Amino acid sequence: MRIARFSIEGTVGFGVVEGEPTDKDGLVLDLIKGHPFGGVERSGRRIPLSKVRLLPPVLPSKIIAVGRNYAEHARELGNAVPEAPLTFLKPSTAVIGPGDPIAYPPFSSEIHHEAELAVVIGRLCREVPKERASEVILGYTCANDLTARDVQQRESQWARAKGFDHSCPLGPWMVTDVDPADLAIMCTVNGEQRQLGRTSEMVRSVADLIAHISEAMTLLPQDVILTGTPAGVGPLHVGDEVAVTIEGIGTLTNKVVKR
């Protein structure tokens, strides 16, 4: 099931996306009563997807990101794979949705794209055993963990380098029934392939990450876990169009603009 969050005529809601992803003009939203956290109840009201504005699929209280979870990406930046998951936080203000502009921050001259599988938490949880991790997941979406690489290299904390406004595009919707174990993940810039990998290359699985993170902090519905990026990260410039595509989920596209 593909669940989108949308806006139409000042109203925000959720809907189930129906139709073939390749037929953009034929996609329809079957609106949900309330929200999808706690169960999906369809209203029977249907709207063409082309008539609404897609929003970020969720509004997380926090985004917990994982660094160097693909060995080749760690090596391309001259780093070793960490002995334990390397986690950091991105604020909720970093989130933008599909089609929203990425405003290039004025304090950096080297913004990199990082295509990632994002996990959406479906219910309040803490200290989740690895074997029960699937019980707390609502779905998955595409993410771009934008990074001010020059700032990251000169500052010991990553708060500014990873947490600037617009640094976490999410979308275009979340998918509830995809297996995250071995999905193709790709990033293109202006149509040119930059990153191509598979989630099976992750050092630590989605279940491993949920168990590790929830050991330290309570996860809330709509919280997002970013699972790391494959090799091939690189710079973005004003005017670039960057797209993250994940098998079985869809494509998240954003354009870089001057702030």
C-alpha positions as CSV (number, residue, x, y, z in Angstrom):
1,M,0.0,0.0,0.0
2,R,1.3,3.5,-1.0
3,I,0.2,6.2,1.5
4,A,0.6,9.8,0.5
5,R,0.2,13.0,2.6
6,F,-1.3,15.8,0.6
7,S,-2.8,19.3,0.5
8,I,-5.8,20.5,-1.5
9,E,-7.6,23.8,-1.1
10,G,-6.0,24.4,2.3
11,T,-6.8,21.0,3.6
12,V,-4.2,18.4,4.6
13,G,-4.9,14.7,4.6
14,F,-3.7,11.2,3.8
15,G,-4.7,8.9,0.9
16,V,-3.9,5.6,-0.6
17,V,-2.3,6.0,-4.0
18,E,-3.8,3.7,-6.6
19,G,-2.7,3.0,-10.2
20,E,0.6,2.2,-11.9
21,P,3.6,4.4,-11.0
22,T,4.5,4.7,-14.6
23,D,1.1,6.3,-15.4
24,K,1.4,9.5,-13.5
25,D,-1.8,11.0,-15.1
26,G,-3.7,7.9,-14.0
27,L,-2.8,7.9,-10.4
28,V,-5.7,8.4,-7.9
29,L,-5.9,9.1,-4.2
30,D,-8.4,7.1,-2.2
31,L,-8.7,9.4,0.8
32,I,-8.2,8.0,4.4
33,K,-10.4,8.9,7.3
34,G,-8.1,10.6,9.8
35,H,-4.5,9.3,9.7
36,P,-2.8,5.9,8.9
37,F,-1.3,5.5,12.4
38,G,-3.4,2.9,14.1
39,G,-5.2,1.6,11.0
40,V,-6.2,2.7,7.5
41,E,-9.9,3.4,7.0
42,R,-10.8,4.5,3.5
43,S,-13.4,7.2,3.0
44,G,-14.4,6.2,-0.5
45,R,-13.7,9.7,-1.8
46,R,-11.2,9.6,-4.7
47,I,-9.2,12.5,-6.2
48,P,-6.7,12.5,-9.1
49,L,-3.2,12.7,-7.7
50,S,-2.5,15.5,-10.3
51,K,-5.0,17.7,-8.5
52,V,-3.2,17.8,-5.1
53,R,0.1,18.9,-3.8
54,L,2.2,16.1,-2.3
55,L,3.6,16.9,1.1
56,P,6.3,15.1,3.1
57,P,4.7,11.7,3.9
58,V,5.2,12.3,7.6
59,L,6.1,15.1,10.0
60,P,8.6,13.4,12.4
61,S,9.4,14.6,15.8
62,K,13.0,13.5,15.1
63,I,15.0,12.0,12.3
64,I,17.7,9.5,13.4
65,A,20.3,9.0,10.7
66,V,23.0,6.4,10.4
67,G,26.4,7.2,8.9
68,R,28.8,4.9,7.1
69,N,26.3,2.0,6.9
70,Y,27.6,1.1,3.4
71,A,31.2,0.0,3.3
72,E,32.0,1.5,-0.1
73,H,30.6,4.9,0.9
74,A,32.8,4.9,4.1
75,R,35.8,4.1,2.0
76,E,35.1,6.7,-0.7
77,L,35.4,9.4,2.1
78,G,38.4,7.8,3.6
79,N,36.6,6.4,6.7
80,A,36.5,2.9,8.2
81,V,33.2,1.2,8.9
82,P,32.4,2.0,12.6
83,E,32.3,-0.8,15.1
84,A,28.9,0.4,16.3
85,P,26.3,2.2,14.3
86,L,27.2,5.9,13.9
87,T,24.0,7.8,14.6
88,F,23.1,11.5,14.5
89,L,20.0,13.6,14.5
90,K,18.4,15.9,12.0
91,P,15.7,18.3,13.2
92,S,12.1,18.3,12.0
93,T,12.7,21.6,10.3
94,A,15.1,19.8,7.8
95,V,12.1,18.0,6.2
96,I,10.7,19.0,2.8
97,G,8.5,17.1,0.4
98,P,8.6,15.9,-3.2
99,G,8.9,18.8,-5.7
100,D,9.9,21.3,-2.9
101,P,13.0,23.4,-3.6
102,I,16.2,22.7,-1.8
103,A,17.5,26.1,-0.7
104,Y,21.3,26.1,-0.9
105,P,22.6,27.2,2.6
106,P,24.8,30.3,2.5
107,F,27.4,29.0,5.0
108,S,28.5,26.1,2.7
109,S,30.0,25.8,-0.8
110,E,29.8,22.0,-1.0
111,I,26.4,20.3,-0.6
112,H,26.4,16.6,-1.3
113,H,23.4,14.3,-2.2
114,E,23.0,11.1,-0.2
115,A,20.2,8.8,-1.4
116,E,18.8,6.7,1.4
117,L,16.0,4.3,2.4
118,A,14.0,5.9,5.2
119,V,12.0,3.9,7.7
120,V,8.8,5.4,9.1
121,I,7.9,4.3,12.7
122,G,4.3,3.4,13.2
123,R,3.8,3.4,16.9
124,L,5.4,4.4,20.2
125,C,8.1,2.0,21.1
126,R,11.2,1.6,23.2
127,E,13.8,-1.2,23.6
128,V,12.6,-3.0,20.6
129,P,14.1,-6.5,20.2
130,K,15.6,-7.1,16.7
131,E,13.2,-9.9,16.0
132,R,10.2,-7.7,16.7
133,A,11.4,-4.6,14.7
134,S,8.9,-5.2,11.9
135,E,6.0,-4.7,14.4
136,V,6.9,-1.0,14.9
137,I,7.3,0.0,11.2
138,L,4.5,1.6,9.3
139,G,6.4,1.8,6.0
140,Y,9.3,3.1,4.0
141,T,10.0,6.1,1.8
142,C,12.8,7.7,-0.2
143,A,15.2,10.2,1.5
144,N,18.0,12.5,0.5
145,D,20.4,13.1,3.5
146,L,21.8,16.3,2.2
147,T,25.2,17.2,3.7
148,A,27.3,20.3,3.8
149,R,30.5,18.3,3.3
150,D,32.9,21.2,3.9
151,V,31.1,22.1,7.2
152,Q,31.1,18.5,8.2
153,Q,34.9,18.3,7.7
154,R,35.7,21.4,9.7
155,E,33.2,21.1,12.6
156,S,33.4,18.3,15.1
157,Q,29.6,18.2,15.6
158,W,27.4,17.5,12.5
159,A,24.4,19.5,13.6
160,R,24.9,22.3,11.1
161,A,26.3,20.1,8.3
162,K,23.4,17.7,8.5
163,G,20.6,19.6,10.0
164,F,20.3,22.8,7.9
165,D,16.8,23.8,6.6
166,H,15.7,21.6,3.6
167,S,18.4,19.0,4.3
168,C,16.0,16.1,4.5
169,P,13.7,15.7,1.4
170,L,11.3,12.8,2.0
171,G,8.7,11.2,-0.4
172,P,7.0,10.9,-2.6
173,W,4.9,8.6,-0.3
174,M,5.4,5.8,2.1
175,V,5.0,2.1,1.1
176,T,3.8,-0.3,3.8
177,D,4.3,-3.7,2.1
178,V,7.9,-3.6,0.7
179,D,10.7,-5.9,2.0
180,P,13.7,-3.6,2.7
181,A,16.3,-6.4,2.6
182,D,17.4,-6.0,-1.0
183,L,16.1,-3.0,-2.9
184,A,17.9,-1.1,-5.6
185,I,18.6,2.5,-4.7
186,M,19.7,5.2,-7.1
187,C,20.4,8.9,-7.3
188,T,20.5,11.0,-10.4
189,V,21.5,14.6,-10.9
190,N,20.0,16.3,-14.0
191,G,19.3,12.8,-15.3
192,E,22.8,11.5,-14.9
193,Q,23.3,8.5,-12.6
194,R,25.5,9.3,-9.5
195,Q,24.7,6.6,-7.0
196,L,23.6,3.0,-7.5
197,G,23.5,0.3,-4.8
198,R,21.3,-2.2,-3.0
199,T,20.0,-2.2,0.5
200,S,21.5,-5.7,0.9
201,E,24.8,-3.9,1.0
202,M,24.0,-2.2,4.3
203,V,26.4,-3.2,7.1
204,R,23.5,-3.3,9.6
205,S,20.0,-4.1,8.7
206,V,16.8,-2.1,9.4
207,A,16.0,-4.4,12.3
208,D,19.5,-4.0,13.7
209,L,19.2,-0.2,13.6
210,I,15.8,-0.1,15.2
211,A,17.0,-2.3,18.1
212,H,20.1,-0.2,18.5
213,I,18.4,3.2,18.4
214,S,15.4,2.3,20.5
215,E,17.7,1.0,23.2
216,A,18.6,4.7,23.9
217,M,15.5,6.7,23.0
218,T,11.7,6.3,22.6
219,L,10.5,6.3,19.1
220,L,7.2,8.0,18.3
221,P,4.8,7.5,15.4
222,Q,6.1,9.4,12.3
223,D,9.7,9.3,13.5
224,V,12.1,8.5,10.6
225,I,15.3,6.5,10.6
226,L,17.7,7.1,7.7
227,T,19.6,3.9,7.0
228,G,22.8,5.2,5.2
229,T,23.8,5.9,1.7
230,P,25.6,3.8,-1.0
231,A,28.8,5.0,-2.6
232,G,28.8,7.8,-5.2
233,V,27.9,10.9,-3.2
234,G,28.8,14.1,-4.9
235,P,28.2,17.9,-5.1
236,L,25.0,19.7,-6.0
237,H,24.8,23.2,-7.5
238,V,22.0,25.8,-7.8
239,G,19.8,24.8,-10.7
240,D,20.5,21.0,-10.4
241,E,17.6,18.6,-10.2
242,V,18.3,15.6,-7.9
243,A,16.2,12.5,-7.9
244,V,16.3,9.5,-5.5
245,T,14.7,6.3,-6.7
246,I,14.1,3.2,-4.6
247,E,12.8,-0.1,-6.1
248,G,9.2,-0.8,-5.0
249,I,8.8,2.7,-3.6
250,G,9.1,5.5,-6.2
251,T,11.1,8.6,-7.0
252,L,11.7,11.7,-4.9
253,T,12.7,14.7,-7.0
254,N,13.8,18.2,-5.9
255,K,15.5,21.1,-7.5
256,V,18.3,23.2,-5.9
257,V,17.7,26.9,-5.7
258,K,19.6,29.9,-4.3
259,R,18.6,30.8,-0.8
